[in-house]
Structures are given as C-alpha cells and as structure tokens.
Amino acid sequence: MKLAAAALSLTALLAPVTGWTQVPRPIVLAGTWDQHGPGAGMLLTMIYTEAFRQLNIPLQIRVLPAMRASVEALAGNVDGELVRGYDYGRMQPSLIRVEEPVLYLTAAAYAHKPGIKVQGWDSLRGTSYRVEYRNGYVVVRQRLEAVLPGDSLSAVGGAEQGLRKLLLGRTDLYVDTEEMLQPMLQSDAFRGSGIYSAGILERAPTYGYLTKGHEKLALQLADVLRKMRASGQLDRFRAIAYDPARWPCASAPAGCDATVPRWQTH
C-alpha cells in the first residue's frame, strides 16, 4: 500500500514537468513557391514563420509542385497549403479556408510573339491562342476552360518550363502569377529573352487552407494575420522580399548559393 501511494505521489510530481517540457507537433504546410528566392515565395515564408511564431507552434514548409500539394493535403499527409485562391475552397470542400487573405496575387498572361495584348479572362474568348498554365492551379484552369476550347489549353509542370516553351514557339501564352514570373524574368536565365507580360487576367486575394481537425487553428491564424496586416508588418515583409539588394547573391557571380536574405540590411 505504501509503495502504491509513493508511486502515485511520484506520478503527480512528474506530470506537470512533462506538460511543461512537451513540444507541440509541427504543423506541415505545402507550398508551391521557392522559399528562398526573392519575391512571393520568400514573402510567404516570412509571413507564415512570423504568424506561427506568435502562435508558439513549430512550422515546417514543404515545397511541392502545385498538383502534388493538393494531393498531399487531401490525403492528410500535410496539414494544409500555404496559399490558394478563394474558389479553391469550393473545389476542395474537405479543406478549411483561413478567412483572412495572406496576400494578393495577380494572374497574368506572358508571351514571346510580339503584339499580343489581353485584359481579363474574357479577352481570351474567341481567340486561337495556344495557352498553357501550371498543372495543379485548379482555379486558373477553371477560368481558362470557361473562355477557351479544351484543345487550345495545356498544362505544364513548372513556371520555368512554361517560359521555355514560349521561347520555342510551342505556345502563344503562358498564364501564371505575376509575382512568381517577374523575378524569374529578371534572372540571368531569362533576362533579355523577349518574354513580356501580355496583360493582367485577374488580381485577387489568396488564402491559406488547413485540413480537417484544424478548425481552431484556422481561426487563430486568421486573427494573427489580421493583426499583422493592421500593424503594417505584412507591408514591411513585402518590401524586404521584393528588394533584390537585400539578397546575398544579388550582385554575386554565378554559383553563389547563399539563400538567406539580408533582412536587417538598410
């Protein structure tokens, strides 16, 4: 009896210590953007890293192709996706939208052949353009299918491949986010290539999505993002992410592999 009482007392003493030292399970979010390159990828990384720091929850970002990110989220292999359009929630009802935009993105059409101009999705209606988009961008695909016949559309695995097919004349337009393509077009690989923006198709807010079981986290994350926007923190992050001068490799020779921006450089 005395041994049993002693064991119970020891358990009671140790229980609070275990609770204090337990580390929360990391939240794993899938993203389709390079986390370390200038632009939207780094901006998303900065926003989510700070938001989860404020929530005191460890975060891991797993970079995947857009289609794979959807598959992994729907299968429950990740806890959600960093950023998708509003309509994505209707297409994937098993996911929970974080009801505060994380950032605004611009869908744009890019061309290499001279003289192509578009404005809005409807401007593509009745044209004979061969149009390509990134595989897994289901909202973009839906928008294009509403104005163009299926045989004029194709999907590509990544933005770089989409741009190279423009250069080869295999497509007339490549549709992707301006925030991803503009930094790419300023890189050594595509600077001076002649690829240009043929027009803006849509500018819209984008949202994070979480898997079922994270309803409370979705509310908490929305609240943190709302406060970060109101304080101007999101604007400050954007200025850093889109400033090439803050990047170690901005003026470095080819082969520079530094991937962390100089956040504190002024």
C-alpha positions, 0 to 999 in steps of 0.5 A, a space after each residue: 500500500 505504501 509503495 502504491 501511494 509513493 508511486 502515485 505521489 511520484 506520478 503527480 510530481 512528474 506530470 506537470 514537468 512533462 506538460 511543461 517540457 512537451 513540444 507541440 507537433 509541427 504543423 506541415 504546410 505545402 507550398 508551391 513557391 521557392 522559399 528562398 528566392 526573392 519575391 512571393 515565395 520568400 514573402 510567404 515564408 516570412 509571413 507564415 514563420 512570423 504568424 506561427 511564431 506568435 502562435 508558439 507552434 513549430 512550422 515546417 514548409 514543404 515545397 511541392 509542385 502545385 498538383 502534388 500539394 493538393 494531393 498531399 493535403 487531401 490525403 492528410 499527409 500535410 496539414 494544409 497549403 500555404 496559399 490558394 485562391 478563394 474558389 479553391 475552397 469550393 473545389 476542395 470542400 474537405 479543406 478549411 479556408 483561413 478567412 483572412 487573405 495572406 496576400 494578393 496575387 495577380 494572374 497574368 498572361 506572358 508571351 514571346 510573339 510580339 503584339 499580343 495584348 489581353 485584359 481579363 479572362 474574357 479577352 481570351 474568348 474567341 481567340 486561337 491562342 495556344 495557352 498553357 498554365 501550371 498543372 495543379 492551379 485548379 482555379 486558373 484552369 477553371 477560368 481558362 476552360 470557361 473562355 477557351 476550347 479544351 484543345 487550345 489549353 495545356 498544362 505544364 509542370 513548372 513556371 520555368 518550363 512554361 517560359 521555355 516553351 514560349 521561347 520555342 514557339 510551342 505556345 502563344 501564352 503562358 498564364 501564371 502569377 505575376 509575382 512568381 514570373 517577374 523575378 524569374 524574368 529578371 534572372 540571368 536565365 531569362 533576362 533579355 529573352 523577349 518574354 513580356 507580360 501580355 496583360 493582367 487576367 485577374 488580381 485577387 486575394 489568396 488564402 491559406 487552407 488547413 485540413 480537417 481537425 484544424 478548425 481552431 487553428 484556422 481561426 487563430 491564424 486568421 486573427 494573427 494575420 489580421 493583426 499583422 496586416 493592421 500593424 503594417 508588418 505584412 507591408 514591411 515583409 513585402 518590401 524586404 522580399 521584393 528588394 533584390 539588394 537585400 539578397 546575398 547573391 544579388 550582385 554575386 557571380 554565378 554559383 553563389 548559393 547563399 539563400 538567406 536574405 539580408 533582412 536587417 540590411 538598410 
